[in-house]
């Protein structure tokens, strides 16, 4: 995916992240108080289930355990939660572009799932899988801040 960063306010984005319990150790985005340029990334997989698009990201981290607490720690330590948000914004924008006026967040966006491959076990379907909490307000807020209110 690619999308423009249009003079986004780094401090406002950070405040939004902190309000949602994300990037709590981060105090800035480096030397850039305003974020400009081109955001790009590679999403491992987007699947559609019952008309809803889900982002799937695979991780190969070695962790002491792949239970919920260990996965939460890994997500925060590596800022995978921030990565998940950027993926969600990209897919949200794509769906809005593709579906136009028919797009409804609740009906078309399914969320993000991180699959820690070393923890996947068919005997425990939830092991190694985490669903980052990305409420609509966070995704739409980040989308608005990153685009400085402009629609792509």
C-alpha positions in Angstrom: 0.0 0.0 0.0 1.0 3.6 -0.5 -0.6 6.7 0.9 0.5 10.3 1.3 1.2 11.8 4.7 -0.1 15.3 4.3 1.6 17.5 6.9 0.2 15.3 9.7 0.6 16.6 13.2 2.9 14.1 15.0 2.0 15.3 18.5 -1.8 14.9 17.7 -1.2 11.5 16.3 0.8 10.5 19.4 -1.9 11.9 21.7 -4.5 9.7 19.8 -2.3 6.6 20.1 -1.7 7.2 23.9 -5.4 7.8 24.4 -6.0 4.3 23.0 -3.1 2.7 25.0 -0.7 2.4 22.1 3.0 3.4 21.8 3.0 4.4 25.4 6.8 4.5 25.5 7.1 6.7 22.4 7.4 10.5 23.0 7.8 11.6 19.4 8.4 10.5 15.8 12.0 11.5 15.8 13.0 14.9 14.5 9.8 15.4 12.5 7.0 17.2 14.4 5.0 17.2 11.1 4.8 14.0 9.1 5.0 14.4 5.3 5.9 12.1 2.5 4.8 8.7 1.4 3.8 5.9 3.8 4.2 2.5 2.2 4.1 -1.0 3.5 3.4 -4.6 2.6 0.4 -6.4 4.1 0.9 -10.1 4.3 -2.7 -11.0 3.5 -6.2 -9.6 3.2 -9.0 -12.0 3.3 -12.7 -11.5 2.9 -15.1 -13.4 5.1 -18.8 -12.8 4.8 -18.2 -9.5 3.0 -15.7 -8.2 5.6 -12.0 -7.5 4.9 -9.6 -8.8 7.5 -5.9 -8.0 7.6 -3.7 -11.0 8.4 0.0 -10.5 9.5 2.3 -13.3 10.1 5.1 -13.1 12.7 8.0 -15.5 13.3 9.1 -14.2 16.7 10.6 -16.6 19.2 8.7 -16.0 22.4 8.8 -17.8 25.8 5.1 -18.6 25.4 2.4 -17.7 22.9 -0.4 -17.0 25.4 -2.3 -13.8 25.4 0.0 -12.0 27.9 3.1 -12.9 25.9 1.6 -11.8 22.7 0.5 -8.5 24.2 4.0 -7.9 25.4 5.5 -8.7 21.9 2.9 -6.4 20.2 3.8 -3.5 22.4 7.6 -4.1 22.5 7.9 -4.2 18.7 5.1 -1.6 18.1 3.2 -4.2 16.1 0.0 -2.4 17.4 1.1 0.7 15.6 1.8 -1.3 12.5 -1.6 -2.9 12.8 -3.2 0.5 12.9 -1.4 1.7 9.8 -2.5 -1.5 8.0 -6.1 -0.8 9.2 -5.9 2.7 7.9 -4.7 1.5 4.5 -7.4 -1.1 4.1 -10.1 1.4 5.4 -9.0 3.9 2.8 -8.9 1.2 0.1 -12.4 -0.1 1.0 -13.7 3.5 1.0 -12.2 4.1 -2.4 -13.4 0.8 -3.9 -16.9 0.9 -2.5 -17.6 4.6 -2.5 -20.8 5.6 -0.9 -21.7 1.9 -0.2 -18.8 1.6 2.3 -19.9 1.0 5.9 -17.1 0.4 8.4 -19.0 -2.1 10.5 -20.1 -4.1 7.5 -17.0 -4.1 5.4 -13.9 -3.9 7.7 -13.3 -7.0 9.8 -10.2 -6.0 11.7 -6.6 -7.2 12.0 -5.2 -10.6 13.2 -1.6 -11.3 14.0 -0.6 -14.9 13.7 2.6 -15.8 15.6 3.5 -18.8 13.5 5.7 -20.6 16.1 2.7 -20.5 18.5 0.1 -21.9 16.2 -1.3 -25.3 17.2 -4.3 -27.0 15.8 -5.1 -28.4 19.3 -5.3 -24.8 20.6 -6.9 -22.6 17.9 -6.4 -19.4 19.9 -2.7 -20.0 20.7 -0.4 -17.7 18.8 -3.3 -15.5 17.5 -3.9 -12.0 18.7 -6.5 -9.4 17.6 -5.3 -5.9 18.3 -8.0 -3.6 19.7 -8.5 -1.1 16.9 -11.9 0.7 17.4 -13.4 2.7 14.6 -12.7 6.0 16.4 -8.9 5.1 16.4 -8.8 4.1 12.8 -10.8 7.0 11.5 -8.9 9.4 13.8 -5.5 8.2 12.5 -6.8 8.4 9.0 -7.9 12.0 9.5 -4.7 13.0 11.1 -2.4 11.3 8.6 -4.3 12.9 5.7 -4.7 16.2 7.5 -8.4 15.9 6.8 -8.1 15.4 3.1 -9.6 12.3 1.4 -7.4 10.4 -1.0 
